[in-house]
Amino acid sequence: MAVRKVRGGRKNVGTNQVESHFFNIELCKQCPLREGCYKDGAKSKSYSISLKSREHSEQCEYEQTDDFKDHRRK
């Protein structure tokens, strides 16, 4: 449903890229799920997601393992 999608930031620099989605306000006004998402009188609607690098993703997965949890307790 996004009208436009933009990826910001630079690759392989040490900071994560951000992907931004822009939405049509006219569709948001009619959406039954607009409570908590769309604010009356808004001129635009966007949603940004931070894209994790491979190293960050691997670290997040490792932190969910029992081995890491045992190591952290010590």
C-alpha positions as CSV (number, residue, x, y, z in Angstrom):
1,M,0.0,0.0,0.0
2,A,3.0,2.3,0.1
3,V,3.1,4.9,-2.6
4,R,6.9,5.3,-2.4
5,K,9.8,3.4,-0.8
6,V,13.2,5.0,-0.2
7,R,16.4,3.5,1.2
8,G,18.6,6.0,3.0
9,G,22.1,5.8,4.3
10,R,25.2,4.3,2.7
11,K,26.2,0.6,2.4
12,N,29.2,-0.9,4.2
13,V,30.0,2.3,6.2
14,G,29.4,1.1,9.8
15,T,25.9,2.5,10.2
16,N,22.7,0.7,9.3
17,Q,20.6,1.8,6.3
18,V,17.0,3.0,6.8
19,E,14.1,2.0,4.6
20,S,11.2,4.6,4.6
21,H,7.7,3.9,3.3
22,F,5.4,6.8,2.3
23,F,1.6,6.3,2.2
24,N,-1.3,8.1,0.6
25,I,-3.2,10.0,3.2
26,E,-6.5,9.6,1.3
27,L,-6.2,5.8,1.8
28,C,-5.3,6.3,5.5
29,K,-8.4,8.4,6.1
30,Q,-10.6,5.5,4.9
31,C,-8.7,2.6,6.6
32,P,-10.6,0.8,9.4
33,L,-7.3,0.3,11.2
34,R,-6.3,4.0,11.3
35,E,-6.7,4.2,15.1
36,G,-3.3,4.8,16.6
37,C,-1.7,5.0,13.1
38,Y,-3.2,8.0,11.3
39,K,-3.6,11.4,13.1
40,D,-6.4,13.7,11.8
41,G,-5.0,16.7,9.9
42,A,-1.7,15.0,9.0
43,K,-0.2,16.1,5.7
44,S,1.9,12.9,5.2
45,K,2.3,9.4,6.6
46,S,5.6,7.6,6.6
47,Y,7.1,4.5,8.4
48,S,10.8,3.9,8.7
49,I,12.6,0.6,9.4
50,S,16.2,0.2,10.3
51,L,17.9,-2.5,8.2
52,K,20.3,-4.5,10.3
53,S,23.6,-5.5,8.8
54,R,24.5,-9.2,8.7
55,E,26.8,-8.9,11.7
56,H,24.0,-7.3,13.8
57,S,21.5,-10.0,12.7
58,E,23.9,-12.8,13.7
59,Q,24.6,-11.1,17.1
60,C,20.8,-10.9,17.8
61,E,20.4,-14.5,16.9
62,Y,23.3,-15.5,19.2
63,E,21.9,-13.5,22.1
64,Q,18.7,-15.7,21.9
65,T,20.6,-19.0,22.4
66,D,20.9,-20.8,25.8
67,D,24.7,-20.7,25.5
68,F,24.7,-16.9,25.6
69,K,22.1,-16.8,28.4
70,D,24.3,-19.1,30.5
71,H,27.4,-17.0,29.7
72,R,25.6,-13.8,30.7
73,R,24.6,-15.2,34.1
74,K,28.2,-15.9,34.9
